[in-house]
Each structure stands twice: as structure tokens, then as C-alpha cells.
Amino acid sequence: MTAKQTLLQELPTDLERGRLPKHVAVIMDGNGRWAKRQGLPRIMGHRRGVDALKDLLRCCRDWGVGALTAYAFSTENWGRPLEEVEFLMTLFERVLRQELREMMQEDVRINFVGNLGALPRSLQTEIDRAVTATQQNQGIQFTVATNYGGRQEILQACRAIASQVQAGQLEPDQIDESIFERHLYTAGICDPDLLIRTSGEMRLSNFLLWQMAYAELYITDTLWPDFDRTQFHQALVAYQQRDRRFGKL
């Protein structure tokens, strides 16, 4: 942790604890561009991005944000060069294996959402181990969206509900938002209050399309590996300046 980050270990005085977002989601964009600017291979940007995510997770814990969801790998990311995809899968696996002890010590409860069955078997094993080991932890809820696509999530929920209707287990007029949400990957996790996207891109990129209905969006030109506690502080200041009416006056 840098000296600047150490100064920000406690909640900054210009933030109101009672108005913090309960759940923050992040689209971690710009790892490759960061590496290119440094004259480094793209994989070095992903490694640095992991460090930025770890510090954000600890910052959320330190400041009292109860849930963090990170968009780690989308269903579209399979279209990247094979070497980069293989590196990312190996990186996910290694980080899970190395960080599990710290997650237990820091009371982190980790969860994964997405089509996990399409991931390498060895990575699935590490995911199962981490989720099982931390499921009784009472600290921050850390959700990692891996091989995740928002449209695909909605489609699989529709198919599951349609199967129940076809089997006579559910009447069509019984279907409401509550029932629909139970069939999403994120069942049991509150919707994000704040979405942060780095690198200046202005789109959701198929991320949590249902869950983002009333999330506040914060876009920064900062590339993900450079997103630190100071940057997060700025995002939270902007969030607390918003008037969250949810369609009301």
C-alpha cells in the first residue's frame, strides 16, 4: 500500500457513512492499454489489474461498503487471442489458490456468477474450493463475474421459468420481479447502487443488465491498473452528490 493509500485507510471525512453505496460494481477496463503505454506485454496489465482489484476490495471493507462485484471475464472475451485467454484462466486459478488464506483471515465471502461450466476444469475446482471455504464468512460479499453475459443470464432465467410453467409448477400470472430475480446468477445479492467503469468507455458491455436498472454510473478516464483509493474516493464523492429519486419527485 502506498503512503497516499495509507492516508486513505480510514473513511475520508468528506464522505457520509450512512450514504455510502451498499454494493459497488466495477468494469475493470484498460489493462491492455496500460501495459502498452508502459511498453509492457498485455499480460503485465492484467497482473497489475489484479493488484488494483485486491486493494479496492480491502478499501471497500475498510470504508464500510458491504458488497463488490467485479467483471473479470465476459462471454465475449473468448474472442481475444488464445494466448491471452489462456493466461487469464491461469491467472484466475493462481490468484484464487494464493489468496484464499487471506480471504479467510479478512472474512471475505466470495461468489462467482456466470456460465462457470465452460471454464477449465482446474479453474472450476479452485472456484468451488474458494466458495465453499468462505461461504460462512460474514464480511464483505465479493462477487466475480466470470464467463458472464447479461443477456445470457436473462435468457437462462427465462428458460428456467418457462420449464416450471410447462411442468405446471408455476402459473404465468405468478411471475413477478421477485421470482425472476431468484433465477438470475445473482440471486440473493442486492443490486448495485454504483457502477464504476474505467478507461473512459461509455457502455455497459453486457454487464448486469437487469441489476443495473437504478445504479448510478461513474465513468473515469483512468485505466484500471491506476485506479486506487484516491480514484475510488472521487467516485464516492460523485455518488453522494447524486439525487437518487428512483423515478419519484
C-alpha positions in Angstrom: 0.0 0.0 0.0 1.4 3.4 -0.9 1.7 6.3 1.5 -1.3 8.0 -0.2 -3.3 4.8 0.2 -2.4 4.5 3.9 -3.7 8.0 4.5 -7.0 6.9 3.0 -7.3 3.7 5.0 -10.0 5.4 7.1 -13.2 6.7 5.6 -12.4 10.2 4.3 -14.1 12.9 6.3 -16.0 14.3 3.3 -17.9 11.1 2.9 -21.1 10.3 4.8 -21.0 6.7 6.1 -24.8 6.5 6.0 -24.9 7.4 2.3 -22.3 5.0 1.0 -23.4 2.6 -1.7 -24.2 -0.8 -0.2 -23.0 -2.5 -3.4 -20.4 -1.3 -5.9 -19.8 -3.0 -9.3 -16.7 -2.4 -11.5 -16.0 -2.9 -15.1 -12.2 -3.1 -15.0 -11.2 -1.7 -18.4 -7.8 -0.6 -19.7 -5.4 -3.3 -18.5 -4.0 -3.8 -22.1 -3.8 -0.1 -22.8 -2.0 0.5 -19.5 0.6 -2.2 -20.4 1.1 -0.7 -23.9 1.7 2.7 -22.5 4.3 1.2 -20.2 5.9 -0.6 -23.1 5.0 -4.0 -21.5 3.2 -7.1 -22.7 -0.6 -7.0 -22.2 -0.4 -9.8 -19.6 1.5 -7.4 -17.3 -1.5 -5.1 -17.4 -3.7 -8.0 -16.2 -1.3 -8.8 -13.4 -1.3 -5.1 -12.3 -5.1 -5.1 -12.6 -5.3 -7.9 -10.0 -3.4 -5.8 -7.5 -5.8 -2.9 -8.1 -8.8 -5.1 -7.5 -7.3 -6.5 -4.3 -6.8 -3.0 -3.0 -10.3 -1.9 -4.0 -11.7 -5.0 -2.1 -9.8 -4.0 1.0 -10.8 -0.4 0.6 -14.5 -1.3 0.4 -14.0 -3.4 3.6 -12.2 -0.6 5.4 -14.7 2.1 4.4 -17.9 0.0 5.0 -19.1 -0.9 1.5 -20.8 -4.3 2.0 -20.5 -5.8 -1.5 -18.2 -5.5 -4.5 -18.8 -7.2 -7.9 -16.0 -7.3 -10.5 -16.5 -8.0 -14.2 -13.5 -10.3 -14.6 -14.2 -12.1 -17.9 -17.2 -11.7 -20.3 -18.7 -14.3 -22.6 -17.3 -12.1 -25.5 -13.7 -12.2 -24.1 -13.3 -15.7 -25.6 -12.7 -13.8 -28.8 -9.4 -12.4 -27.6 -6.1 -14.0 -28.7 -5.7 -17.6 -27.4 -2.5 -16.8 -25.5 -4.2 -14.0 -23.6 -7.3 -16.1 -22.7 -5.1 -19.0 -21.5 -3.1 -16.6 -19.4 -6.2 -15.1 -17.8 -7.6 -18.6 -16.9 -4.2 -19.5 -15.4 -4.1 -16.1 -13.6 -7.6 -16.5 -12.1 -6.7 -20.0 -10.9 -3.4 -18.9 -9.3 -4.8 -15.9 -7.6 -7.6 -17.9 -6.1 -5.2 -20.5 -4.8 -2.8 -17.9 -3.4 -5.4 -15.5 -1.9 -7.7 -18.0 -0.2 -5.9 -17.8 3.2 -6.1 -14.0 3.2 -9.7 -14.0 2.2 -10.4 -16.3 5.2 -8.4 -14.0 7.5 -10.2 -10.9 6.2 -13.6 -12.6 6.5 -14.3 -12.2 2.7 -17.2 -14.2 1.3 -16.5 -14.9 -2.4 -19.0 -15.9 -5.0 -18.8 -16.4 -8.8 -21.5 -15.7 -11.3 -21.6 -16.7 -15.0 -21.6 -19.8 -17.1 -18.9 -21.5 -14.9 -19.3 -24.9 -16.6 -17.5 -23.7 -19.7 -14.3 -22.8 -17.7 -11.3 -25.1 -17.5 -11.9 -27.9 -15.0 -8.9 -26.9 -12.9 -10.3 -23.4 -12.5 -13.7 -24.7 -11.6 -12.1 -26.8 -8.9 -10.4 -23.7 -7.4 -13.7 -21.7 -7.6 -15.6 -24.5 -5.8 -12.9 -24.6 -3.1 -12.9 -20.9 -2.5 -16.7 -20.5 -2.5 -17.1 -23.5 -0.1 -14.4 -22.3 2.2 -15.7 -18.7 2.5 -19.4 -19.2 2.5 -19.8 -18.8 6.2 -17.7 -15.6 6.4 -19.6 -12.6 7.5 -17.5 -9.8 5.9 -17.7 -8.2 2.5 -19.5 -10.1 -0.2 -17.1 -10.3 -3.2 -18.7 -11.4 -6.4 -16.6 -12.2 -9.5 -18.4 -12.3 -12.9 -16.5 -14.9 -14.9 -17.7 -16.1 -18.4 -20.6 -13.8 -17.7 -23.0 -12.1 -20.1 -26.1 -10.2 -19.0 -28.3 -11.2 -22.0 -27.3 -14.9 -21.5 -28.2 -14.6 -17.8 -31.6 -13.2 -18.6 -32.2 -15.9 -21.3 -31.3 -18.8 -18.9 -33.6 -17.3 -16.3 -36.5 -17.2 -18.8 -35.8 -20.8 -19.9 -35.8 -22.0 -16.2 -39.1 -20.2 -15.5 -40.7 -21.5 -18.8 -39.8 -25.0 -17.8 -41.5 -24.5 -14.4 -44.6 -23.2 -16.2 -44.6 -26.1 -18.7 -44.3 -28.6 -15.8 -47.3 -27.0 -14.1 -45.2 -25.8 -11.1 -45.9 -22.1 -11.8 -48.7 -20.1 -13.3 -47.7 -17.3 -15.8 -49.5 -14.6 -13.8 -47.5 -15.6 -10.7 -44.3 -14.4 -12.4 -43.1 -11.2 -10.9 -39.7 -9.4 -10.4 -39.1 -11.4 -7.2 -39.5 -14.8 -8.9 -37.5 -13.7 -11.9 -34.6 -12.5 -9.7 -34.4 -15.9 -8.0 -33.4 -17.4 -11.3 -30.6 -15.0 -12.0 -27.0 -15.8 -11.3 -27.0 -13.1 -8.7 -30.0 -14.5 -6.7 -29.6 -13.4 -3.1 -27.3 -10.5 -3.9 -28.6 -6.9 -3.7 -28.5 -4.8 -6.9 -25.5 -2.5 -7.3 -26.0 1.1 -6.3 -22.9 2.3 -8.1 -21.2 1.1 -11.3 -17.7 2.3 -11.9 -16.2 1.9 -15.4 -12.6 2.8 -16.0 -10.7 3.9 -19.2 -13.5 6.3 -20.4 -15.7 3.8 -22.2 -19.4 4.7 -22.1 -21.2 1.4 -22.2 -22.4 -1.5 -20.0 -20.8 -4.2 -22.2 -23.5 -6.7 -21.4 -22.8 -6.5 -17.6 -25.6 -7.0 -15.0 -28.3 -5.6 -17.4 -31.2 -6.4 -15.2 -29.5 -5.5 -11.9 -28.3 -2.1 -13.2 -31.8 -0.7 -13.6 -31.2 2.0 -10.9 -27.4 2.0 -10.5 -25.6 5.3 -10.6 -22.9 5.3 -13.4 -19.5 6.7 -12.8 -17.1 6.8 -15.8 -13.4 7.7 -15.4 -10.6 8.0 -18.0 -8.3 6.4 -15.5 -7.1 3.0 -16.7 -7.9 0.1 -14.3 -4.3 -0.6 -13.1 -4.1 3.0 -12.0 -7.5 3.0 -10.2 -6.6 3.4 -6.5 -8.2 4.6 -3.3 -7.9 8.2 -4.3 -9.8 7.4 -7.5 -12.4 5.4 -5.5 -12.8 8.3 -3.1 -13.6 10.6 -6.1 -16.2 8.1 -7.3 -17.9 8.0 -4.0 -17.9 11.8 -3.7 -19.6 12.0 -7.1 -22.1 9.3 -5.9 -23.0 11.1 -2.8 -23.7 14.3 -4.9 -26.4 12.4 -6.9 -30.1 12.8 -6.1 -31.3 9.2 -6.1 -35.1 9.6 -6.7 -35.9 6.2 -8.3 -38.4 7.8 -10.6 -40.1 9.8 -7.8 -40.0 13.6 -7.1 
